[in-house]
Amino acid sequence: MLFKLDQVWYNIEKLHKETNMKKIGTYLLAAALLLSLAACAPKRYERKHAPVGSSSVKKSSGETQEKEKREEKKSDENDKEAIGTLSKADQADIYSIIENSASLTYSLQVQPTRLLELNNDHSAVEGYSQDMFIDYYNTYTPETYNLQDIIDKLNAEETSDSIRSLSQDQLIQLTNEKKDGWIYSTKDKAFYEIVSGGRGGAMPPMEIPSPDEWVINEDSVEVTTTIQGTSDPYRRFVLKRNNKNYKGGTHKTRFYVDSTEFVKS
């Protein structure tokens, strides 16, 4: 009887050990399977650079802008060296200069601000910013003009008072005292014209020929306009590169008018 009990106990221990070994084997098998799956899975992308849109893109964008500026500057330098074949920008600039051309008081480039107009005799006070005048004179004359040159040319009376802030009564008094002529206000940084009796004489509308009809010389461009609606030549413009060095102004044109003449048909 004791032998049988010992045998039974032995069998139980043996079964227990075998069960534990199976469990351990199962665990090891599962762990090996997980390691195998991990090894086969693709690795997560590790970011080695800054996020898109940050420094790398900014650098690229900055380099592109610098390159464009260099190319534009090089193009401008080439333009200054010779007339040659006119660029689209050159053609547009010449067209605009001729289209806006007229005597100073009629040019579209220097649109005045009317401060006063008297109905009885059409007298007026009109104001122009100094930058408008600086651009005008350096576009429509062959000489180079700075502010003082324009003051001298117009024989303008200089004042430190503001003309723009005068009342209507004060402006009327000004026209009665000065009658006509120019005033330059250092405070307003503007020119003012006293106009007596209004203006007369308008220029006839003209047509500007297409660029393929322009005459391109070594250092100039000739454009002959016609009277609108006819083939009659009207006015010839000779333009040159505007390499003038002057202070002030808000829009330096690519060309300036070297000379003009009325053409006889």
C-alpha positions as CSV (number, residue, x, y, z in Angstrom):
1,M,0.0,0.0,0.0
2,L,2.8,2.4,0.8
3,F,4.5,1.5,-2.5
4,K,1.4,2.5,-4.4
5,L,1.1,5.8,-2.6
6,D,4.7,6.7,-3.3
7,Q,4.1,5.7,-7.0
8,V,1.1,8.0,-7.1
9,W,2.9,10.9,-5.5
10,Y,5.8,10.4,-7.9
11,N,3.5,10.5,-10.9
12,I,1.8,13.7,-9.6
13,E,5.2,15.5,-9.2
14,K,6.3,14.4,-12.7
15,L,3.1,15.6,-14.2
16,H,3.4,19.0,-12.5
17,K,7.0,19.4,-13.7
18,E,6.0,18.5,-17.3
19,T,3.1,21.0,-17.1
20,N,5.4,23.8,-15.9
21,M,7.9,23.0,-18.7
22,K,5.1,23.3,-21.2
23,K,4.1,26.7,-19.9
24,I,7.7,27.9,-20.0
25,G,8.0,26.6,-23.5
26,T,4.9,28.4,-24.5
27,Y,6.1,31.7,-23.0
28,L,9.5,31.3,-24.8
29,L,7.8,30.6,-28.1
30,A,5.5,33.6,-27.7
31,A,8.5,35.9,-26.9
32,A,10.4,34.6,-29.9
33,L,7.5,35.3,-32.1
34,L,7.1,38.9,-30.9
35,L,10.8,39.5,-31.4
36,S,10.6,38.2,-34.9
37,L,7.6,40.4,-35.7
38,A,9.4,43.4,-34.4
39,A,12.5,42.7,-36.5
40,C,10.4,42.4,-39.6
41,A,8.3,45.5,-39.1
42,P,9.4,48.7,-40.9
43,K,11.3,51.2,-38.7
44,R,9.6,54.3,-37.7
45,Y,10.9,57.4,-39.6
46,E,13.2,59.4,-37.4
47,R,13.1,63.1,-38.3
48,K,16.6,64.3,-38.8
49,H,15.6,67.7,-40.2
50,A,13.4,70.6,-39.1
51,P,9.7,70.4,-39.9
52,V,8.6,71.3,-43.5
53,G,8.0,75.0,-43.8
54,S,10.7,75.9,-41.2
55,S,14.3,76.8,-41.6
56,S,15.1,74.6,-44.6
57,V,12.2,75.9,-46.6
58,K,12.8,79.5,-45.5
59,K,16.4,79.1,-46.6
60,S,15.4,77.8,-50.0
61,S,12.8,80.6,-50.4
62,G,15.4,83.2,-49.4
63,E,17.9,81.8,-51.8
64,T,15.3,81.9,-54.6
65,Q,14.5,85.6,-53.8
66,E,18.2,86.5,-53.7
67,K,18.7,84.8,-57.1
68,E,15.8,86.7,-58.6
69,K,17.1,90.0,-57.2
70,R,20.5,89.3,-58.7
71,E,19.1,88.4,-62.1
72,E,16.9,91.5,-62.0
73,K,19.8,93.7,-61.1
74,K,21.9,92.1,-63.8
75,S,19.1,92.8,-66.3
76,D,18.9,96.4,-65.2
77,E,22.6,96.8,-65.6
78,N,22.5,95.3,-69.1
79,D,19.7,97.7,-69.9
80,K,21.7,100.7,-68.8
81,E,24.7,99.7,-70.9
82,A,22.9,99.9,-74.3
83,I,19.5,100.4,-75.9
84,G,19.6,97.3,-78.0
85,T,16.4,95.3,-78.0
86,L,13.8,96.9,-75.7
87,S,12.3,94.8,-73.0
88,K,8.5,94.7,-72.3
89,A,9.2,96.9,-69.2
90,D,11.1,99.4,-71.4
91,Q,8.3,99.6,-73.9
92,A,5.7,100.1,-71.2
93,D,7.8,102.9,-69.7
94,I,8.3,104.7,-73.0
95,Y,4.6,104.4,-73.8
96,S,3.6,105.8,-70.4
97,I,6.1,108.7,-70.7
98,I,4.7,109.8,-74.1
99,E,1.1,109.2,-73.1
100,N,1.5,111.4,-70.1
101,S,3.6,114.0,-71.8
102,A,2.5,117.6,-72.0
103,S,3.6,120.9,-70.6
104,L,4.1,120.9,-66.9
105,T,0.7,122.1,-66.0
106,Y,-1.1,119.5,-68.2
107,S,1.0,116.4,-67.6
108,L,-0.8,113.5,-66.2
109,Q,2.3,112.7,-64.1
110,V,1.9,115.8,-61.9
111,Q,-1.8,115.9,-61.1
112,P,-2.4,118.9,-58.9
113,T,-4.6,119.3,-55.8
114,R,-6.8,122.3,-56.2
115,L,-7.0,124.3,-53.0
116,L,-9.0,127.2,-54.4
117,E,-11.0,128.2,-57.5
118,L,-12.7,131.5,-58.0
119,N,-15.7,131.5,-60.3
120,N,-15.5,135.1,-61.2
121,D,-12.2,135.1,-63.0
122,H,-11.2,131.4,-62.9
123,S,-8.2,132.1,-60.7
124,A,-7.0,129.2,-58.6
125,V,-4.4,127.9,-56.2
126,E,-3.0,124.4,-57.1
127,G,-0.6,122.3,-55.1
128,Y,2.0,119.8,-56.2
129,S,4.1,117.5,-54.1
130,Q,7.8,118.2,-54.5
131,D,8.4,114.5,-55.4
132,M,6.0,114.8,-58.3
133,F,8.0,117.7,-59.6
134,I,11.4,116.1,-59.1
135,D,10.2,113.0,-61.1
136,Y,8.6,115.2,-63.8
137,Y,11.7,117.4,-64.5
138,N,14.0,114.4,-64.5
139,T,11.7,112.6,-67.0
140,Y,10.8,115.3,-69.4
141,T,14.0,117.3,-69.6
142,P,17.6,116.3,-70.5
143,E,19.1,118.0,-67.4
144,T,19.3,116.5,-63.9
145,Y,17.2,118.3,-61.3
146,N,17.3,118.3,-57.6
147,L,14.8,120.2,-55.4
148,Q,16.7,123.5,-55.3
149,D,17.2,123.4,-59.0
150,I,13.4,123.3,-59.5
151,I,12.8,126.1,-57.0
152,D,15.3,128.2,-58.9
153,K,13.8,127.3,-62.3
154,L,10.3,128.2,-61.3
155,N,11.6,131.3,-59.4
156,A,9.4,130.1,-56.5
157,E,9.0,132.1,-53.4
158,E,10.1,130.1,-50.4
159,T,8.1,130.1,-47.2
160,S,8.2,128.1,-44.0
161,D,4.5,128.5,-43.5
162,S,1.9,125.9,-44.5
163,I,-0.1,126.9,-47.5
164,R,-2.2,123.7,-47.4
165,S,-3.7,124.7,-44.0
166,L,-4.8,128.2,-45.0
167,S,-8.5,129.0,-44.9
168,Q,-10.5,129.9,-48.1
169,D,-10.4,133.6,-47.1
170,Q,-6.6,133.5,-46.5
171,L,-6.2,131.8,-49.9
172,I,-8.2,134.5,-51.6
173,Q,-6.1,137.1,-49.9
174,L,-3.0,135.3,-51.1
175,T,-4.2,135.4,-54.8
176,N,-5.0,139.1,-54.4
177,E,-1.5,139.8,-53.1
178,K,0.6,137.6,-55.4
179,K,-1.6,137.5,-58.5
180,D,0.4,134.7,-60.1
181,G,3.6,132.7,-59.8
182,W,5.0,129.9,-57.6
183,I,5.4,129.3,-53.9
184,Y,7.4,126.5,-52.3
185,S,6.4,125.6,-48.7
186,T,9.2,123.8,-46.8
187,K,6.6,122.8,-44.2
188,D,4.3,121.2,-46.7
189,K,7.2,120.0,-48.9
190,A,5.1,121.1,-51.9
191,F,4.9,123.7,-54.7
192,Y,1.8,125.9,-55.1
193,E,0.9,127.8,-58.2
194,I,-1.2,131.0,-58.2
195,V,-3.2,130.8,-61.5
196,S,-4.8,134.0,-62.6
197,G,-7.6,133.9,-65.2
198,G,-7.5,130.2,-65.8
199,R,-5.7,128.3,-68.6
200,G,-6.2,128.0,-72.3
201,G,-5.2,125.8,-75.1
202,A,-5.4,122.0,-74.9
203,M,-3.2,119.7,-77.0
204,P,-4.9,117.5,-79.6
205,P,-5.2,113.8,-78.8
206,M,-2.4,111.8,-80.3
207,E,-1.8,108.1,-81.1
208,I,1.4,106.3,-80.1
209,P,2.7,103.8,-82.7
210,S,3.4,100.2,-81.8
211,P,7.0,99.5,-80.7
212,D,7.9,97.8,-84.0
213,E,7.5,101.3,-85.6
214,W,9.9,103.0,-83.2
215,V,13.4,103.8,-84.4
216,I,16.1,102.3,-82.1
217,N,19.4,104.0,-82.3
218,E,22.7,103.3,-80.6
219,D,21.8,105.3,-77.5
220,S,18.3,106.5,-78.0
221,V,14.8,105.7,-79.1
222,E,12.7,107.8,-81.5
223,V,8.9,107.7,-81.4
224,T,6.8,109.8,-83.8
225,T,3.2,110.2,-82.8
226,T,0.2,111.0,-85.0
227,I,-2.9,113.0,-84.5
228,Q,-5.7,110.6,-83.4
229,G,-7.9,109.4,-86.2
230,T,-5.4,110.4,-88.9
231,S,-2.1,109.3,-90.3
232,D,-0.6,112.8,-90.0
233,P,2.6,112.9,-88.0
234,Y,2.4,115.1,-85.0
235,R,5.2,115.0,-82.5
236,R,8.6,113.3,-82.4
237,F,10.1,112.2,-79.1
238,V,13.8,111.2,-78.6
239,L,14.3,109.2,-75.4
240,K,17.4,108.0,-73.6
241,R,18.2,105.8,-70.6
242,N,17.5,107.5,-67.4
243,N,20.8,107.0,-65.5
244,K,20.5,110.4,-63.8
245,N,21.6,110.6,-60.2
246,Y,19.3,112.8,-58.1
247,K,17.6,112.9,-54.7
248,G,13.9,112.6,-54.0
249,G,11.1,111.6,-56.2
250,T,8.9,108.5,-55.9
251,H,9.0,107.0,-59.4
252,K,12.3,107.2,-61.4
253,T,11.4,106.3,-65.0
254,R,13.7,104.0,-67.1
255,F,13.9,106.7,-69.8
256,Y,13.8,110.5,-70.0
257,V,12.9,112.8,-72.9
258,D,16.0,114.2,-74.5
259,S,14.2,116.3,-77.0
260,T,10.8,116.8,-78.7
261,E,9.7,118.5,-81.9
262,F,6.5,119.0,-83.8
263,V,6.5,117.3,-87.1
264,K,5.2,118.9,-90.3
265,S,3.2,116.6,-92.5
